[in-house]
Amino acid sequence: MTLSEFWGSKYYSALRSSLFLLTEWIEYSIEEKENDKAKELIGGYLKKYGYKDACAKWWGQMADKNKEIIMDIPNFDKKVFFEITGIEV
């Protein structure tokens, strides 16, 4: 499979079906904003995720059908996947 073929495949679509976020904007609650003028002005903060935490969040939000497609990728190796992502399948 060429790279171009992979980009057009169901495997690539499944991998991209869930957002992989290393950072996420978190809005402060109304209570937090009322109690702290700085938080009211800023509005929120940038939450950072470690790589494996981001992988776990990505996998956790993914539909079971897409997880199955990913595990059906030719030469998929559960051990290698775990080493890279920290996700046991």
Gaussian input, Z-matrix of N, CA and C with variables (Angstrom, degrees):
# hf/3-21g

backbone

0 1
 N
 C     1     B1
 C     2     B2     1     A1
 N     3     B3     2     A2     1     D1
 C     4     B4     3     A3     2     D2
 C     5     B5     4     A4     3     D3
 N     6     B6     5     A5     4     D4
 C     7     B7     6     A6     5     D5
 C     8     B8     7     A7     6     D6
 N     9     B9     8     A8     7     D7
 C    10    B10     9     A9     8     D8
 C    11    B11    10    A10     9     D9
 N    12    B12    11    A11    10    D10
 C    13    B13    12    A12    11    D11
 C    14    B14    13    A13    12    D12
 N    15    B15    14    A14    13    D13
 C    16    B16    15    A15    14    D14
 C    17    B17    16    A16    15    D15
 N    18    B18    17    A17    16    D16
 C    19    B19    18    A18    17    D17
 C    20    B20    19    A19    18    D18
 N    21    B21    20    A20    19    D19
 C    22    B22    21    A21    20    D20
 C    23    B23    22    A22    21    D21
 N    24    B24    23    A23    22    D22
 C    25    B25    24    A24    23    D23
 C    26    B26    25    A25    24    D24
 N    27    B27    26    A26    25    D25
 C    28    B28    27    A27    26    D26
 C    29    B29    28    A28    27    D27
 N    30    B30    29    A29    28    D28
 C    31    B31    30    A30    29    D29
 C    32    B32    31    A31    30    D30
 N    33    B33    32    A32    31    D31
 C    34    B34    33    A33    32    D32
 C    35    B35    34    A34    33    D33
 N    36    B36    35    A35    34    D34
 C    37    B37    36    A36    35    D35
 C    38    B38    37    A37    36    D36
 N    39    B39    38    A38    37    D37
 C    40    B40    39    A39    38    D38
 C    41    B41    40    A40    39    D39
 N    42    B42    41    A41    40    D40
 C    43    B43    42    A42    41    D41
 C    44    B44    43    A43    42    D42
 N    45    B45    44    A44    43    D43
 C    46    B46    45    A45    44    D44
 C    47    B47    46    A46    45    D45
 N    48    B48    47    A47    46    D46
 C    49    B49    48    A48    47    D47
 C    50    B50    49    A49    48    D48
 N    51    B51    50    A50    49    D49
 C    52    B52    51    A51    50    D50
 C    53    B53    52    A52    51    D51
 N    54    B54    53    A53    52    D52
 C    55    B55    54    A54    53    D53
 C    56    B56    55    A55    54    D54
 N    57    B57    56    A56    55    D55
 C    58    B58    57    A57    56    D56
 C    59    B59    58    A58    57    D57
 N    60    B60    59    A59    58    D58
 C    61    B61    60    A60    59    D59
 C    62    B62    61    A61    60    D60
 N    63    B63    62    A62    61    D61
 C    64    B64    63    A63    62    D62
 C    65    B65    64    A64    63    D63
 N    66    B66    65    A65    64    D64
 C    67    B67    66    A66    65    D65
 C    68    B68    67    A67    66    D66
 N    69    B69    68    A68    67    D67
 C    70    B70    69    A69    68    D68
 C    71    B71    70    A70    69    D69
 N    72    B72    71    A71    70    D70
 C    73    B73    72    A72    71    D71
 C    74    B74    73    A73    72    D72
 N    75    B75    74    A74    73    D73
 C    76    B76    75    A75    74    D74
 C    77    B77    76    A76    75    D75
 N    78    B78    77    A77    76    D76
 C    79    B79    78    A78    77    D77
 C    80    B80    79    A79    78    D78
 N    81    B81    80    A80    79    D79
 C    82    B82    81    A81    80    D80
 C    83    B83    82    A82    81    D81
 N    84    B84    83    A83    82    D82
 C    85    B85    84    A84    83    D83
 C    86    B86    85    A85    84    D84
 N    87    B87    86    A86    85    D85
 C    88    B88    87    A87    86    D86
 C    89    B89    88    A88    87    D87
 N    90    B90    89    A89    88    D88
 C    91    B91    90    A90    89    D89
 C    92    B92    91    A91    90    D90
 N    93    B93    92    A92    91    D91
 C    94    B94    93    A93    92    D92
 C    95    B95    94    A94    93    D93
 N    96    B96    95    A95    94    D94
 C    97    B97    96    A96    95    D95
 C    98    B98    97    A97    96    D96
 N    99    B99    98    A98    97    D97
 C   100   B100    99    A99    98    D98
 C   101   B101   100   A100    99    D99
 N   102   B102   101   A101   100   D100
 C   103   B103   102   A102   101   D101
 C   104   B104   103   A103   102   D102
 N   105   B105   104   A104   103   D103
 C   106   B106   105   A105   104   D104
 C   107   B107   106   A106   105   D105
 N   108   B108   107   A107   106   D106
 C   109   B109   108   A108   107   D107
 C   110   B110   109   A109   108   D108
 N   111   B111   110   A110   109   D109
 C   112   B112   111   A111   110   D110
 C   113   B113   112   A112   111   D111
 N   114   B114   113   A113   112   D112
 C   115   B115   114   A114   113   D113
 C   116   B116   115   A115   114   D114
 N   117   B117   116   A116   115   D115
 C   118   B118   117   A117   116   D116
 C   119   B119   118   A118   117   D117
 N   120   B120   119   A119   118   D118
 C   121   B121   120   A120   119   D119
 C   122   B122   121   A121   120   D120
 N   123   B123   122   A122   121   D121
 C   124   B124   123   A123   122   D122
 C   125   B125   124   A124   123   D123
 N   126   B126   125   A125   124   D124
 C   127   B127   126   A126   125   D125
 C   128   B128   127   A127   126   D126
 N   129   B129   128   A128   127   D127
 C   130   B130   129   A129   128   D128
 C   131   B131   130   A130   129   D129
 N   132   B132   131   A131   130   D130
 C   133   B133   132   A132   131   D131
 C   134   B134   133   A133   132   D132
 N   135   B135   134   A134   133   D133
 C   136   B136   135   A135   134   D134
 C   137   B137   136   A136   135   D135
 N   138   B138   137   A137   136   D136
 C   139   B139   138   A138   137   D137
 C   140   B140   139   A139   138   D138
 N   141   B141   140   A140   139   D139
 C   142   B142   141   A141   140   D140
 C   143   B143   142   A142   141   D141
 N   144   B144   143   A143   142   D142
 C   145   B145   144   A144   143   D143
 C   146   B146   145   A145   144   D144
 N   147   B147   146   A146   145   D145
 C   148   B148   147   A147   146   D146
 C   149   B149   148   A148   147   D147
 N   150   B150   149   A149   148   D148
 C   151   B151   150   A150   149   D149
 C   152   B152   151   A151   150   D150
 N   153   B153   152   A152   151   D151
 C   154   B154   153   A153   152   D152
 C   155   B155   154   A154   153   D153
 N   156   B156   155   A155   154   D154
 C   157   B157   156   A156   155   D155
 C   158   B158   157   A157   156   D156
 N   159   B159   158   A158   157   D157
 C   160   B160   159   A159   158   D158
 C   161   B161   160   A160   159   D159
 N   162   B162   161   A161   160   D160
 C   163   B163   162   A162   161   D161
 C   164   B164   163   A163   162   D162
 N   165   B165   164   A164   163   D163
 C   166   B166   165   A165   164   D164
 C   167   B167   166   A166   165   D165
 N   168   B168   167   A167   166   D166
 C   169   B169   168   A168   167   D167
 C   170   B170   169   A169   168   D168
 N   171   B171   170   A170   169   D169
 C   172   B172   171   A171   170   D170
 C   173   B173   172   A172   171   D171
 N   174   B174   173   A173   172   D172
 C   175   B175   174   A174   173   D173
 C   176   B176   175   A175   174   D174
 N   177   B177   176   A176   175   D175
 C   178   B178   177   A177   176   D176
 C   179   B179   178   A178   177   D177
 N   180   B180   179   A179   178   D178
 C   181   B181   180   A180   179   D179
 C   182   B182   181   A181   180   D180
 N   183   B183   182   A182   181   D181
 C   184   B184   183   A183   182   D182
 C   185   B185   184   A184   183   D183
 N   186   B186   185   A185   184   D184
 C   187   B187   186   A186   185   D185
 C   188   B188   187   A187   186   D186
 N   189   B189   188   A188   187   D187
 C   190   B190   189   A189   188   D188
 C   191   B191   190   A190   189   D189
 N   192   B192   191   A191   190   D190
 C   193   B193   192   A192   191   D191
 C   194   B194   193   A193   192   D192
 N   195   B195   194   A194   193   D193
 C   196   B196   195   A195   194   D194
 C   197   B197   196   A196   195   D195
 N   198   B198   197   A197   196   D196
 C   199   B199   198   A198   197   D197
 C   200   B200   199   A199   198   D198
 N   201   B201   200   A200   199   D199
 C   202   B202   201   A201   200   D200
 C   203   B203   202   A202   201   D201
 N   204   B204   203   A203   202   D202
 C   205   B205   204   A204   203   D203
 C   206   B206   205   A205   204   D204
 N   207   B207   206   A206   205   D205
 C   208   B208   207   A207   206   D206
 C   209   B209   208   A208   207   D207
 N   210   B210   209   A209   208   D208
 C   211   B211   210   A210   209   D209
 C   212   B212   211   A211   210   D210
 N   213   B213   212   A212   211   D211
 C   214   B214   213   A213   212   D212
 C   215   B215   214   A214   213   D213
 N   216   B216   215   A215   214   D214
 C   217   B217   216   A216   215   D215
 C   218   B218   217   A217   216   D216
 N   219   B219   218   A218   217   D217
 C   220   B220   219   A219   218   D218
 C   221   B221   220   A220   219   D219
 N   222   B222   221   A221   220   D220
 C   223   B223   222   A222   221   D221
 C   224   B224   223   A223   222   D222
 N   225   B225   224   A224   223   D223
 C   226   B226   225   A225   224   D224
 C   227   B227   226   A226   225   D225
 N   228   B228   227   A227   226   D226
 C   229   B229   228   A228   227   D227
 C   230   B230   229   A229   228   D228
 N   231   B231   230   A230   229   D229
 C   232   B232   231   A231   230   D230
 C   233   B233   232   A232   231   D231
 N   234   B234   233   A233   232   D232
 C   235   B235   234   A234   233   D233
 C   236   B236   235   A235   234   D234
 N   237   B237   236   A236   235   D235
 C   238   B238   237   A237   236   D236
 C   239   B239   238   A238   237   D237
 N   240   B240   239   A239   238   D238
 C   241   B241   240   A240   239   D239
 C   242   B242   241   A241   240   D240
 N   243   B243   242   A242   241   D241
 C   244   B244   243   A243   242   D242
 C   245   B245   244   A244   243   D243
 N   246   B246   245   A245   244   D244
 C   247   B247   246   A246   245   D245
 C   248   B248   247   A247   246   D246
 N   249   B249   248   A248   247   D247
 C   250   B250   249   A249   248   D248
 C   251   B251   250   A250   249   D249
 N   252   B252   251   A251   250   D250
 C   253   B253   252   A252   251   D251
 C   254   B254   253   A253   252   D252
 N   255   B255   254   A254   253   D253
 C   256   B256   255   A255   254   D254
 C   257   B257   256   A256   255   D255
 N   258   B258   257   A257   256   D256
 C   259   B259   258   A258   257   D257
 C   260   B260   259   A259   258   D258
 N   261   B261   260   A260   259   D259
 C   262   B262   261   A261   260   D260
 C   263   B263   262   A262   261   D261
 N   264   B264   263   A263   262   D262
 C   265   B265   264   A264   263   D263
 C   266   B266   265   A265   264   D264

   B1=1.4485
   B2=1.5323
   B3=1.3095
   B4=1.4599
   B5=1.5290
   B6=1.3123
   B7=1.4573
   B8=1.5280
   B9=1.3136
   B10=1.4707
   B11=1.5221
   B12=1.3237
   B13=1.4686
   B14=1.5320
   B15=1.3304
   B16=1.4601
   B17=1.5293
   B18=1.3403
   B19=1.4652
   B20=1.5271
   B21=1.3121
   B22=1.4626
   B23=1.5181
   B24=1.3086
   B25=1.4735
   B26=1.5261
   B27=1.3255
   B28=1.4691
   B29=1.5286
   B30=1.3253
   B31=1.4678
   B32=1.5282
   B33=1.3209
   B34=1.4594
   B35=1.5300
   B36=1.3202
   B37=1.4706
   B38=1.5205
   B39=1.3210
   B40=1.4639
   B41=1.5223
   B42=1.3321
   B43=1.4644
   B44=1.5228
   B45=1.3228
   B46=1.4599
   B47=1.5222
   B48=1.3180
   B49=1.4670
   B50=1.5252
   B51=1.3011
   B52=1.4598
   B53=1.5271
   B54=1.3312
   B55=1.4633
   B56=1.5227
   B57=1.3172
   B58=1.4565
   B59=1.5189
   B60=1.3286
   B61=1.4599
   B62=1.5188
   B63=1.3177
   B64=1.4618
   B65=1.5263
   B66=1.3288
   B67=1.4605
   B68=1.5214
   B69=1.3338
   B70=1.4600
   B71=1.5310
   B72=1.3382
   B73=1.4502
   B74=1.5294
   B75=1.3303
   B76=1.4624
   B77=1.5252
   B78=1.3086
   B79=1.4681
   B80=1.5256
   B81=1.3301
   B82=1.4575
   B83=1.5206
   B84=1.3271
   B85=1.4625
   B86=1.5276
   B87=1.3016
   B88=1.4576
   B89=1.5273
   B90=1.3244
   B91=1.4668
   B92=1.5309
   B93=1.3288
   B94=1.4659
   B95=1.5275
   B96=1.3283
   B97=1.4640
   B98=1.5278
   B99=1.3311
   B100=1.4714
   B101=1.5243
   B102=1.3237
   B103=1.4617
   B104=1.5239
   B105=1.3213
   B106=1.4662
   B107=1.5256
   B108=1.3143
   B109=1.4775
   B110=1.5369
   B111=1.3224
   B112=1.4683
   B113=1.5279
   B114=1.3295
   B115=1.4674
   B116=1.5259
   B117=1.3163
   B118=1.4654
   B119=1.5250
   B120=1.3216
   B121=1.4598
   B122=1.5187
   B123=1.3215
   B124=1.4696
   B125=1.5225
   B126=1.3308
   B127=1.4597
   B128=1.5120
   B129=1.3229
   B130=1.4536
   B131=1.5166
   B132=1.3210
   B133=1.4695
   B134=1.5233
   B135=1.3095
   B136=1.4550
   B137=1.5238
   B138=1.3194
   B139=1.4614
   B140=1.5189
   B141=1.3222
   B142=1.4666
   B143=1.5230
   B144=1.3193
   B145=1.4602
   B146=1.5210
   B147=1.3085
   B148=1.4517
   B149=1.5190
   B150=1.3180
   B151=1.4641
   B152=1.5299
   B153=1.3187
   B154=1.4644
   B155=1.5244
   B156=1.3274
   B157=1.4708
   B158=1.5293
   B159=1.3293
   B160=1.4656
   B161=1.5315
   B162=1.3290
   B163=1.4690
   B164=1.5258
   B165=1.3256
   B166=1.4668
   B167=1.5257
   B168=1.3159
   B169=1.4703
   B170=1.5362
   B171=1.3232
   B172=1.4725
   B173=1.5321
   B174=1.3246
   B175=1.4580
   B176=1.5261
   B177=1.3183
   B178=1.4632
   B179=1.5170
   B180=1.3213
   B181=1.4641
   B182=1.5269
   B183=1.3055
   B184=1.4546
   B185=1.5361
   B186=1.3272
   B187=1.4619
   B188=1.5297
   B189=1.3226
   B190=1.4666
   B191=1.5268
   B192=1.3308
   B193=1.4692
   B194=1.5277
   B195=1.3323
   B196=1.4636
   B197=1.5188
   B198=1.3298
   B199=1.4667
   B200=1.5259
   B201=1.3285
   B202=1.4729
   B203=1.5284
   B204=1.3227
   B205=1.4682
   B206=1.5261
   B207=1.3240
   B208=1.4625
   B209=1.5201
   B210=1.3220
   B211=1.4642
   B212=1.5260
   B213=1.3494
   B214=1.4632
   B215=1.5262
   B216=1.3334
   B217=1.4662
   B218=1.5310
   B219=1.3399
   B220=1.4623
   B221=1.5390
   B222=1.3081
   B223=1.4677
   B224=1.5391
   B225=1.3339
   B226=1.4686
   B227=1.5215
   B228=1.3204
   B229=1.4610
   B230=1.5241
   B231=1.3234
   B232=1.4691
   B233=1.5239
   B234=1.3141
   B235=1.4667
   B236=1.5220
   B237=1.3122
   B238=1.4654
   B239=1.5356
   B240=1.3210
   B241=1.4615
   B242=1.5282
   B243=1.3248
   B244=1.4749
   B245=1.5230
   B246=1.3384
   B247=1.4651
   B248=1.5249
   B249=1.3176
   B250=1.4668
   B251=1.5259
   B252=1.3321
   B253=1.4691
   B254=1.5217
   B255=1.3323
   B256=1.4569
   B257=1.5234
   B258=1.3331
   B259=1.4605
   B260=1.5201
   B261=1.3221
   B262=1.4600
   B263=1.5219
   B264=1.3294
   B265=1.4695
   B266=1.5073
   A1=107.81
   A2=115.40
   A3=119.34
   A4=109.44
   A5=115.80
   A6=120.35
   A7=110.18
   A8=117.10
   A9=120.87
   A10=111.17
   A11=116.59
   A12=120.38
   A13=110.48
   A14=116.34
   A15=120.08
   A16=110.46
   A17=117.17
   A18=120.28
   A19=112.15
   A20=117.43
   A21=121.21
   A22=113.32
   A23=117.00
   A24=120.60
   A25=113.07
   A26=114.06
   A27=120.49
   A28=110.73
   A29=117.32
   A30=120.89
   A31=110.62
   A32=115.53
   A33=120.25
   A34=110.39
   A35=115.90
   A36=119.91
   A37=111.01
   A38=117.06
   A39=120.87
   A40=111.14
   A41=116.90
   A42=120.48
   A43=111.68
   A44=117.08
   A45=121.70
   A46=113.00
   A47=118.04
   A48=121.38
   A49=113.02
   A50=117.20
   A51=122.94
   A52=107.76
   A53=115.73
   A54=119.35
   A55=111.10
   A56=116.10
   A57=122.44
   A58=106.68
   A59=115.83
   A60=121.03
   A61=111.60
   A62=115.80
   A63=120.95
   A64=110.56
   A65=115.40
   A66=121.55
   A67=108.52
   A68=115.24
   A69=120.31
   A70=108.43
   A71=116.87
   A72=121.28
   A73=108.80
   A74=115.99
   A75=122.53
   A76=108.12
   A77=116.29
   A78=121.54
   A79=109.50
   A80=115.41
   A81=119.48
   A82=108.90
   A83=116.05
   A84=120.65
   A85=109.51
   A86=116.58
   A87=121.64
   A88=109.63
   A89=116.40
   A90=120.94
   A91=111.16
   A92=116.80
   A93=120.54
   A94=110.68
   A95=116.12
   A96=120.57
   A97=111.18
   A98=116.52
   A99=120.07
   A100=111.60
   A101=117.36
   A102=122.16
   A103=114.25
   A104=117.36
   A105=119.98
   A106=109.36
   A107=115.95
   A108=121.75
   A109=111.30
   A110=117.23
   A111=120.57
   A112=110.70
   A113=116.19
   A114=119.44
   A115=110.82
   A116=116.03
   A117=119.78
   A118=110.43
   A119=116.21
   A120=120.89
   A121=112.45
   A122=115.87
   A123=120.49
   A124=110.96
   A125=116.81
   A126=121.53
   A127=114.89
   A128=118.33
   A129=120.61
   A130=110.47
   A131=114.91
   A132=119.66
   A133=109.53
   A134=115.15
   A135=121.44
   A136=108.65
   A137=115.68
   A138=121.04
   A139=108.30
   A140=116.43
   A141=121.75
   A142=109.35
   A143=116.07
   A144=122.23
   A145=108.96
   A146=116.56
   A147=120.43
   A148=108.66
   A149=117.26
   A150=121.07
   A151=112.39
   A152=117.94
   A153=119.96
   A154=111.84
   A155=117.82
   A156=120.31
   A157=110.01
   A158=116.72
   A159=121.29
   A160=110.29
   A161=116.48
   A162=120.66
   A163=110.58
   A164=116.55
   A165=120.97
   A166=110.66
   A167=117.28
   A168=121.10
   A169=109.72
   A170=116.59
   A171=121.95
   A172=110.44
   A173=116.19
   A174=121.31
   A175=110.74
   A176=117.21
   A177=121.77
   A178=113.64
   A179=117.08
   A180=121.14
   A181=112.73
   A182=116.51
   A183=120.93
   A184=111.41
   A185=115.82
   A186=121.87
   A187=109.60
   A188=116.06
   A189=121.39
   A190=112.09
   A191=117.05
   A192=120.85
   A193=110.44
   A194=117.38
   A195=120.59
   A196=112.11
   A197=117.15
   A198=120.01
   A199=110.10
   A200=115.88
   A201=120.48
   A202=110.74
   A203=116.69
   A204=120.65
   A205=109.81
   A206=117.07
   A207=120.87
   A208=110.72
   A209=116.75
   A210=119.64
   A211=111.92
   A212=117.01
   A213=121.60
   A214=112.99
   A215=117.50
   A216=120.01
   A217=108.02
   A218=117.57
   A219=119.45
   A220=111.14
   A221=115.77
   A222=124.20
   A223=113.79
   A224=117.34
   A225=119.63
   A226=108.57
   A227=116.52
   A228=122.27
   A229=108.50
   A230=116.44
   A231=121.56
   A232=112.43
   A233=116.85
   A234=120.58
   A235=111.33
   A236=116.41
   A237=120.59
   A238=109.75
   A239=116.13
   A240=120.76
   A241=110.10
   A242=116.55
   A243=120.64
   A244=111.75
   A245=116.43
   A246=119.93
   A247=111.98
   A248=115.93
   A249=120.71
   A250=111.61
   A251=116.77
   A252=120.88
   A253=114.76
   A254=116.78
   A255=119.41
   A256=112.59
   A257=116.69
   A258=122.75
   A259=109.43
   A260=115.18
   A261=120.40
   A262=108.20
   A263=116.01
   A264=120.85
   A265=110.57
   D1=127.08
   D2=177.09
   D3=-79.72
   D4=167.53
   D5=178.31
   D6=-62.18
   D7=-41.58
   D8=178.07
   D9=-61.27
   D10=-41.09
   D11=177.65
   D12=-65.57
   D13=-39.33
   D14=179.71
   D15=-63.23
   D16=-43.67
   D17=-179.76
   D18=-60.98
   D19=-26.71
   D20=178.78
   D21=-94.71
   D22=5.73
   D23=-173.56
   D24=-92.24
   D25=165.62
   D26=174.94
   D27=-66.05
   D28=-25.57
   D29=179.91
   D30=-65.93
   D31=-46.22
   D32=179.69
   D33=-65.17
   D34=-41.86
   D35=177.81
   D36=-60.54
   D37=-40.61
   D38=179.36
   D39=-66.20
   D40=-42.41
   D41=178.77
   D42=-61.30
   D43=-33.85
   D44=-177.45
   D45=-93.92
   D46=4.23
   D47=-175.57
   D48=-71.86
   D49=-16.75
   D50=179.35
   D51=-127.54
   D52=141.39
   D53=-179.09
   D54=-70.46
   D55=137.37
   D56=174.24
   D57=-107.23
   D58=104.66
   D59=-174.40
   D60=-114.51
   D61=124.18
   D62=172.43
   D63=-91.73
   D64=-17.74
   D65=175.09
   D66=-139.01
   D67=154.29
   D68=-179.94
   D69=-151.43
   D70=134.89
   D71=178.09
   D72=-80.51
   D73=124.85
   D74=179.99
   D75=-113.35
   D76=121.18
   D77=177.39
   D78=-76.71
   D79=138.32
   D80=172.95
   D81=-70.05
   D82=150.44
   D83=177.90
   D84=-72.25
   D85=164.13
   D86=177.83
   D87=-58.93
   D88=-41.48
   D89=179.54
   D90=-62.41
   D91=-43.74
   D92=178.84
   D93=-62.04
   D94=-40.67
   D95=-179.73
   D96=-67.98
   D97=-37.22
   D98=179.71
   D99=-67.92
   D100=-33.15
   D101=-175.95
   D102=-87.42
   D103=-10.55
   D104=-175.39
   D105=-145.75
   D106=112.12
   D107=-177.45
   D108=-59.54
   D109=-38.46
   D110=179.75
   D111=-62.62
   D112=-42.22
   D113=179.23
   D114=-66.52
   D115=-33.94
   D116=177.15
   D117=-64.14
   D118=-41.66
   D119=-179.99
   D120=-70.42
   D121=-40.62
   D122=-177.56
   D123=-76.28
   D124=-43.66
   D125=177.28
   D126=91.44
   D127=-25.22
   D128=-178.25
   D129=-179.98
   D130=-167.21
   D131=-179.67
   D132=-147.48
   D133=160.26
   D134=179.41
   D135=-93.02
   D136=112.62
   D137=178.61
   D138=-87.38
   D139=132.66
   D140=179.91
   D141=-106.08
   D142=138.40
   D143=176.93
   D144=-112.93
   D145=140.44
   D146=170.08
   D147=-67.32
   D148=160.86
   D149=-175.90
   D150=-55.66
   D151=-49.95
   D152=-176.62
   D153=-71.76
   D154=-29.88
   D155=173.42
   D156=-65.93
   D157=-40.22
   D158=177.58
   D159=-64.47
   D160=-38.94
   D161=176.90
   D162=-62.26
   D163=-44.79
   D164=-179.25
   D165=-62.89
   D166=-40.88
   D167=178.76
   D168=-66.32
   D169=-43.81
   D170=178.17
   D171=-57.68
   D172=-49.07
   D173=-177.83
   D174=-67.49
   D175=-39.32
   D176=-178.11
   D177=-65.52
   D178=-28.00
   D179=-179.88
   D180=-88.44
   D181=-7.31
   D182=-174.45
   D183=-82.81
   D184=142.99
   D185=176.11
   D186=-66.79
   D187=145.59
   D188=-179.94
   D189=-55.93
   D190=-37.21
   D191=179.61
   D192=-59.54
   D193=-42.57
   D194=179.82
   D195=-70.97
   D196=-33.23
   D197=175.43
   D198=-62.14
   D199=-41.14
   D200=178.84
   D201=-64.51
   D202=-41.36
   D203=178.94
   D204=-61.42
   D205=-42.84
   D206=179.53
   D207=-62.45
   D208=-42.74
   D209=-179.56
   D210=-71.48
   D211=-14.10
   D212=176.25
   D213=-91.10
   D214=0.99
   D215=177.27
   D216=-58.70
   D217=133.41
   D218=179.07
   D219=-51.60
   D220=133.59
   D221=179.72
   D222=68.07
   D223=18.53
   D224=175.88
   D225=-61.54
   D226=133.38
   D227=-178.48
   D228=-125.78
   D229=116.87
   D230=-177.53
   D231=-59.38
   D232=-37.21
   D233=-179.99
   D234=-66.99
   D235=-44.05
   D236=179.32
   D237=-66.51
   D238=-41.43
   D239=178.13
   D240=-59.08
   D241=-43.10
   D242=177.78
   D243=-63.47
   D244=-44.00
   D245=179.23
   D246=-59.45
   D247=-38.54
   D248=-177.13
   D249=-78.37
   D250=-44.30
   D251=-170.62
   D252=-105.32
   D253=-22.02
   D254=-172.76
   D255=79.55
   D256=9.95
   D257=-178.52
   D258=-102.14
   D259=123.73
   D260=178.27
   D261=-94.69
   D262=122.08
   D263=-179.87
   D264=-114.99

